Structure formats: C-alpha cells, structure tokens
Amino acid sequence: MRASVLGFVSVGALAAAVHYIVALLTHAWGWQAASANWMGFLCAFPVSYIGHRHWSFRGTEASHVAAFLKFLAVALLGFLGNQALLWLALTYTPLPFWCVLGMVMVLVAVSTWLLSRFWAFEHD
C-alpha cells in the first residue's frame, strides 16, 4: 500500500502540474476560470490514467477497459467537485484563481486516491 501511495503522489503531482499550468495559461490568455479548468483537466487526464495504470496501480487485475471506465468516472466525479469548489471560492471569496485552483486540487486529490485505489484499480 505504501508503494501505491508513493506512486499515486508522484503520478498525481505530475498530472496536477499539467492541469495547473494549462489552466493558468489558458486563464491568462483570457479564458473564463471554468473553461480554463476544463482544459487543464483534459490535458492532465491522459497523464494521470497512463501513469496510474502502469505505475501506481500496476498490480491491478482489472482489464484496461474496466479500469479506464472506472477511472474516468472517478476523475469526472473529482473534476465536478473541483469545478463546484472552484466556483464557490471564486464567487464568495476575494482569493485569486491561481490560489483557489491550487487549494481545490489538493482537496480533491485525497478522494480521488481513495476511489482509485479501492474501486477503479481494485486489488485482491
């Protein structure tokens, strides 16, 4: 389990960096916060799935199709939570986009790991 957590943190950090950088760049180019966040998610998702499938949860017995569909569901659920929290924070606090996005991404990461470990890439 410790290796799974280390793998998840490593892959997750890489995917989060992609998400964060792409979202900040597209926001700086004039995109609305929600659209910039979507673009970051879309660019980070392949990094996340491939990294988790081949490193974090390499001991999984789930087929690629089953794991992909479950991981997609987990990622979309996490992203919906991300979007909701982002909207709430940007609407009701004076915090800037870059700060809110970073905080929200960290909050959502824990639930994503739990769902990924115990459902999408389930082990015996």
C-alpha positions in Angstrom: 0.0 0.0 0.0 2.9 2.4 0.7 4.2 1.9 -2.8 0.7 2.6 -4.1 0.5 5.9 -2.1 4.0 6.9 -3.3 3.1 6.1 -6.9 -0.1 7.9 -6.7 1.5 11.0 -5.2 4.2 11.0 -7.9 1.9 10.5 -10.8 -0.7 12.7 -9.3 1.8 15.5 -8.8 2.8 15.3 -12.5 -0.8 15.3 -13.6 -1.7 18.1 -11.2 1.2 20.2 -12.5 -0.1 19.7 -16.1 -3.6 20.6 -15.0 -2.5 23.6 -13.0 -0.1 25.0 -15.7 -2.5 24.5 -18.6 -5.4 26.1 -16.6 -3.3 29.1 -15.5 -2.0 29.6 -19.1 -5.5 29.4 -20.7 -6.9 31.7 -18.0 -4.1 34.2 -18.6 -5.0 34.0 -22.3 -8.5 35.3 -21.5 -10.4 32.1 -20.9 -13.0 32.1 -18.1 -12.0 30.2 -14.9 -14.3 27.2 -15.5 -13.2 26.8 -19.2 -9.5 27.1 -18.2 -10.1 24.4 -15.5 -11.7 22.1 -18.1 -8.7 22.5 -20.4 -6.3 21.7 -17.6 -8.3 18.6 -16.7 -8.5 17.4 -20.3 -4.7 17.7 -20.7 -3.9 16.1 -17.4 -6.3 13.1 -17.6 -4.2 11.0 -20.0 -1.1 11.7 -17.9 -3.0 10.5 -14.9 -4.5 7.4 -16.3 -1.4 6.1 -18.0 0.8 6.8 -15.0 -1.6 5.3 -12.5 -2.3 2.2 -14.7 1.4 1.5 -15.3 3.0 2.6 -12.1 0.7 3.5 -9.1 -1.7 0.5 -9.5 0.3 -1.8 -11.7 -0.7 -4.8 -9.6 -4.4 -4.4 -10.6 -6.2 -7.3 -12.1 -8.8 -5.1 -13.8 -8.8 -5.0 -17.6 -7.8 -1.8 -19.3 -11.4 -1.1 -20.4 -12.9 -1.7 -16.9 -10.1 0.3 -15.2 -10.3 3.1 -17.7 -14.1 3.5 -17.4 -14.0 3.4 -13.7 -11.0 5.8 -13.5 -12.8 8.1 -15.9 -15.8 8.0 -13.6 -13.6 8.8 -10.6 -11.8 11.6 -12.5 -15.0 13.2 -13.7 -16.5 13.0 -10.2 -13.4 14.6 -8.8 -13.5 17.2 -11.5 -17.1 18.1 -10.8 -16.2 18.6 -7.2 -13.2 20.6 -8.3 -15.4 22.8 -10.5 -18.0 23.3 -7.8 -15.5 24.2 -5.1 -13.7 26.5 -7.6 -16.9 28.3 -8.4 -17.9 28.7 -4.8 -14.5 30.0 -3.7 -14.2 32.4 -6.7 -17.8 33.6 -6.1 -17.7 34.1 -2.4 -14.0 34.9 -1.5 -11.6 37.5 -2.8 -8.9 34.9 -3.5 -7.3 34.8 -6.9 -7.8 32.0 -9.4 -4.3 30.6 -9.0 -4.7 30.2 -5.3 -8.2 28.7 -5.3 -7.3 26.3 -8.0 -4.2 25.0 -6.1 -6.2 24.6 -2.9 -9.1 22.8 -4.6 -6.8 20.4 -6.4 -5.2 19.3 -3.2 -8.6 18.8 -1.5 -9.9 16.7 -4.4 -6.7 14.6 -4.7 -7.4 12.6 -1.5 -10.8 11.5 -2.5 -9.5 10.6 -6.0 -6.8 8.4 -4.5 -9.3 6.5 -2.3 -11.7 5.9 -5.1 -8.9 4.9 -7.5 -7.2 2.5 -5.0 -10.3 0.8 -3.7 -12.6 0.8 -6.8 -11.1 1.7 -10.2 -7.8 -0.3 -9.7 -9.1 -2.8 -7.2 -6.8 -5.4 -5.8 -7.5 -8.8 -4.3 
